[in-house]
Structure formats: structure tokens, C-alpha cells
């Protein structure tokens, strides 16, 4: 998964970074459908949170970040592509680990500021090797 820094890095339009040119976040070479891109509400650094969920069980697997290009690649390749804020580069889930996310569906939330990607997860989703990023540190409820 991406960096845990509380202050996200600001992308630029140079090679190896998200093309956040213009109000819509699209730069040259981005293939995201303009009708989709125009609806998106991105963070100040041009990114959208992307929640990965196991399509058949509803299990929440991880949260990553996407810009327009990562979303375009996810929609067109059938594999989840994210923007790594720590490495400042695109990464396709599973390319190095073998823990692939096969995309089943992609949906925007009601505000168009978060993407839900339903996937068929092969192996662990978390960079720690756990199935999900959300099972190791369950917080107590104060009831």
C-alpha cells in the first residue's frame, strides 16, 4: 500500500508523477473518459481514495490512491493500478508480489470523491502479507 504519511506529496506533471494539469486533473496522454474525469472530486494533490473490496464476500481489503491515469488503467486493463505517494510512481497490484487484484467492477460514491473497486484478490492484499489491511488493529469501542 502507499505511504502512511499524514501529509501527501504534491504531484507534478513531470514524468513519473500523476498528470494533474488543469482543473480536471487530466494532462496530456491521459485516456480517462472526459465524462468520468469531469465528475471526479479529487484531493488537492489530484488523487482519489480507492477502496478495494473482495467482490464475492464484501471483505474490505485495502485503501490505495488513484489519479485519472491510474483509474483509466484500472478500467481498461482489468488490473488495479494505484499511485504510490511514497515512491511517486504508478504500481499495478501484484506485479512484484504476485498478489493480483482482478477487477470485477468499479463504482464512484455519491459525491464522486471515492472509488470502490470490487476485485477478486489473489493472495494477500496488504503489504504486510495479511489478507486485508484492516484485520490486525481492531480498536475497542467505548460502550
N, C-alpha and C positions, 0 to 999 in steps of 0.2 A: 504494500500500500504506500501512499505518499507520505511526505513529511508530517511530523506531528507539531511543527512549529505553529505558534499561535499567530504569527504574522506571515501571511502568504507572500511569496515573492511576486513581484510585478512582472508579467510577461512583456516582452518587446516583440517587434516584428522582424527580428533578425532570424537567421537560420537556426533551427534547434529550439525555438521557442514558439508559443502559440501566436498565431497571426491575429492579434487583437486590434487591427486597424479599423477605424471607423466606428460609428455608434453601434452598429450591429455586431461588431466583433469579427467581421469577415475581412480577411486580407486576400491578396492575390493567391490563386491556386486552391482556395477553399471550395469544396464541392457541395457543401450543405445546401439543400434546397432553400432559396431565399424566403419562401413562405414559412418554413420552420424557423430559420435564423431570426427573422423579424419578430417572432413571438417570444424568443428567449429573453429572460431577465437574468443577466449574469452578475457575478460579483464585480467589484471594481477592477480586479485583475483579469476579467474576461472569462471566468470559469463558472461551471455549474457543478454542484454536488451530484454525484451519480451513485445511487444505491443499487447494489447487486443483490438479487433475491433468487433463491432456488425456485424455479418455475413450478415444480410439482408439489413441493411441501410448504412453500411460503417462508422458509427459513431465510432470515436476513444474513447475508454473507459478509459484506464489506461496504465501505464507502470510498469512492475514488473521486477524482476531478476530471471533467471533460471541458474542452473548448469546442468551438464549431467543428474543427478538423477532426478531433477525436470522436465526436458524435457522428460525423459523416462516415468515418472509417468503421465505426461500430455498426451503423445502419447498413453499410454496403458490403462488409466482409463477413458478417456473422460471428465475429470475434470481438470481445470488448477491448477497446483501446482507451487508455487513460492518459492524462497529462501528469507527469511526476513533478510536483513542486520542488522536491529536494534535488532531483537530478536534472530538472529543467529540460525534459525530453518526453516524447511520446513512448508509451510502452503498451505492448499487447499482452494481456494477462495470459500467462502460460508459456510465452516464448522461451524463457530461460528455465522455469521451474517444471514445465510440463503440466501444470495445474490450470488447464484451459477453461475458459468460460464460453460456451456455445450459446449465442444469443437466441432466445425464443421470442421475445417481444420487448419493445421499448415504448415507454409512455412518459409524457410530461405530467407533472402535478397541476393542480388547478390554477396556480399562479405562474406557471411556466418558468419556475426558478429551480426546479429539481427534476432529475431524470431517474426513472425507475427502470432498470434493465433486468428483465427476468431471464435467467440463464440456466443452462444445465452445467453445473460445476463438476469438473473432473479433478478429484483430489482436493487439497486444501485451498481455501480462498485467502486465508491470512498469511502474511509474510512470515509469521512465527511458525507456520506449519500446522496450525489449527484449522479445522473445517471452516469456522467462522471467526471473524474478528470480535464478535460480541458474546462469547461464552465464558471467558476467563475471569472477568472482573465485574460480576453482578453486584450492584450496590444495594445496601439494605434500605428497606422502606421504613420510614418512621411513623408507623400507625399506632 
